[in-house]
Amino acid sequence: MRRCFFIFDYEGDLDEVRRVAELGLVHAVSAAGFQDLTLWSTYKAKGVEEVKHRIDKALMGTTCSVVFIGPRTASLGYVKYAVERSIQRSNGLLGIHIHALKNPIASAGERGPVPYQREAAARFGGQSYPVHDWDSEYFVDWVNQAATDWRNYVRVKPAQPAGAA
């Protein structure tokens, strides 16, 4: 079973991501677990460096990072940091829209913008990470494909010398 780092909006999407983690399709890890907001609130209160430390620690031993995309996910600084660190680690990267998980009985929730997609595409010569709507039937296949395919096209562009166009 693949070990995956889950990136998401703790305050807005924890319940939905917890439901995904509890399915047991992958070995899910996150910066502050999936139980409630208590740990996350504690880390946030300690400051940005504590949040970054927790993200770095949770990424250890993972091969794929899954960005669960809700309405606010793209606007959160720690999400950008987690995606950047995932790229630096050469983790596979996968985006999953979770708007349909908000309330499966009623109409779907608001579909959020994809975090860091434009930056990832610019960094990797036009290739960005795959994004899908949540579907438990295909999730493991998408994770495995992201973890293996990502390494095939991640070729970080060399930094431009100062003053170069």
MOZI-V747222 format. One line per field, one symbol per residue. ss: DSSP state (2 for helix, 1 for strand, 0 for the rest). burial: 1 if it has 16 or more other C-alpha atoms within 10 Angstrom, else 0. Layout:
# MOZI-V747222
ss->???
burial->???
This chain:
# MOZI-V747222
ss->001111100222222222222200001110000000022222222202222222222220000111111000222022222222222200011111102220000000000000002222222000000111100000222222222222222000000000000
burial->011111111100111111011000110111111100000100100000001101110110011111111111110001111110111001111111111111000000000101111001001000011110110000100111111001000100000000000
